[in-house]
Amino acid sequence: MKKALKLFALLAVFLSFSVQAKAEDDQQFRIAAGDVLQINVWKEDGMDREVLVLPNGEITFPLVGTVKAQGLTPQELQDSIKKKLAKLIPDAFVSVSVKAALGHTVSVIGQVAKPGEFIINHRMTVMQALSQAGGLTPYASEGSVMLLRHKDGKETSISIPYDDIASGDELDKNITVEAGDVIVVPSKGLF
């Protein structure tokens, strides 16, 4: 009986942690231009739509018109649409889900096996992005990896000590990438 109670307690802790982690992930995900959303108003004909977030960050939805979506969580957009529909459809049940996070990309260029643009569909660190790109080539300058980020109208450059992170040091420098980041892996010098 004690083993069953311990197992039940452990399962309860795991489930609460899992639900909390899911809630934190949902809070962190922000809609970006290029994302494809599925919006549904329950029991309303013609109100189940797949919409693209336009480059200006807005969407268009029936009876609501144009709505800012970029930078909002799916829950915040859902609340916004519900509020705008309140006069026409009181107590509307609105759901917003991300069908394709196409606006959440990171680019990896330079001395990697498969340079290109990768969709971030979950929390991803610099090392994970480099892994998606097939890892560094033998010609890569491991000590000169840079992350370029455009935020609030400013370009910033963050040095990533790849060699230290790979050896288990400076793990705090393995930062989470954000949509629009560019990881640059330069060639090492010949001499």
N, C-alpha and C positions, 0 to 999 in steps of 0.2 A: 504494500500500500504506500509506503514511504517513497519507494522508487517511482511509482506512478505519479505521486504528487510532485516530486522533484522534476520529473519529465514534463508534467503539465506546466509547472512554473517556468521551466526553461523554454518551452514552446510559447508561452504567453509573452515572455520577454522578447523572444525572437520576432514574434508577430508584431508586437508594438514597435520594435526597432525597424522592422521592414516597412510598416505603414508610415512611420515618421520619416524614414529615408525617402519613400515615394513622395510624401507631401513636400519635403524639402526640394526634391528634383522638380516637382511641378511648380513650386514657387520660383525656382531659378530659371526655368525655361521662358524665354522672352521671344515673342513672335518677331520675325524679321521679314524685310522685303524679299519676295521670291518664295516664301513658304506657301504651301497649298493647305487650306483649311476646309474642314467639313463642318458646316453649320446647319443645325436642324432645329425647327420649332415644332414640338410634338403636336400631332393631330391637326396640323395646318397644311393643307394642300399647297404645293408649290413653294414651300418654305424649307425644303431640304436641298441645300446647295453646296457645291464644291466651289470655293472661291480662291483666287490668287491674290496674295498681298502685293499690291503694285509697288513700283520703285519709290513712290512718294510715301509708302508705308500705310496706305489706306486700302479699304475694301469697299465694295458696294453690295448692299443686301436689300431685297425687296421690303417695302414699307418703311425702311429705316434710312435708306440713302447711303451716303458716304460716311464711313466711320474710320477713325484712326485705329489701326491695329498694331503697328510696329512699336515694339517696346513694352507691350502689354503681355501679361500671362494669358493663357487661354481662359482662365476663370475670370480675369478682369474684362476681357472682351465679351465674354458671355454675359456678365453683369451689365455692361454698357448696352448691348443689343436688347437685353430684357427691359432695361429702363426706357429705351427709345420706343419699344413696342407697347409699353404699358397702356398708353391711351387707346390704342387700337385693339390690343389683345391683352386684357388684364390677366394676371397670373399665368403668363406664357411660360412654358418650360422650354428653355433654350439650352442647346448643348453645342459646344465648340471643341473640336478636336483637331490636332495637327495631322493631316494625312501624309504630307511629305515636307520635311524640314529643308527644302531646297535653298533657302536663304541663309542657312547655317553652314557655311563652308570655311575651310582653312586651306591655304595654298602652301605647298612645300616645294621649294625650288633649289636648284644647285646640285651638289654632289650626293644625291640619293638614287637608289635603284629605280624608283618609279615616281619622278616628279609629277606634280599635278595638283588638282583641286579635290578635296575630300569633304564629304558631308559629315557634319558633326551631329549625330543623332543621339548622343549621350554625352555625359561629362568626359572630356578627353584632355589629357595632358600633352605637353610638348613631346615627351618620349613616345607616347602612344601615337601621335600624329606622324612622327618619324618612322615608327614601325609600320603604319599604314602605307607609307611611301617606300617600303621595302628596306629601310635601314640605310645607313651611310655607305658610300663606296670607299674603296681603299684610298681614293684621292681626296677625301674630305678632310678639312681642317677641323678636327673635333673640338678644339679650344676656341673656335671663332663662330660658332652657331649663333644666329641672331633671330629674335622674334620682332617683327614690325607690327605695330598696332596703331590703328587710327581711331582715336576716341576724343569726343568733344571738340572736333575740329583740329586736333593736333596729332601729328605723327610722333610716335615714340619708338625707341629702339631698346630692346631688353636683351642683354647678353645671357646666353644659355651655356653654362659650363658642361657640355655634353659628356666629356671625359670624366669629370668628377661625379656627375649623376650616375653614369653607367657603372662606376666603381663603388657606388653606394654612399658617396659623400655628397654633401650639399643637396639632399633630396628636396629641400624646401624650394629650390630653384626650378624644380620640375613643375612649372606652373600650368594652370588650366588654360587652354586656348579658348578664344572667343571668336564668334563669327567675324569673318573679314581679316583675321590674322594671317600674316605671311611669315613662314619660317624659311630662313635663308641659310643654306649650308655651303660656304665657300670652299674653293679648292685650296689645298695646302701649297705653300711655296715650294719651288723646286730646290731652293738652297737654304 
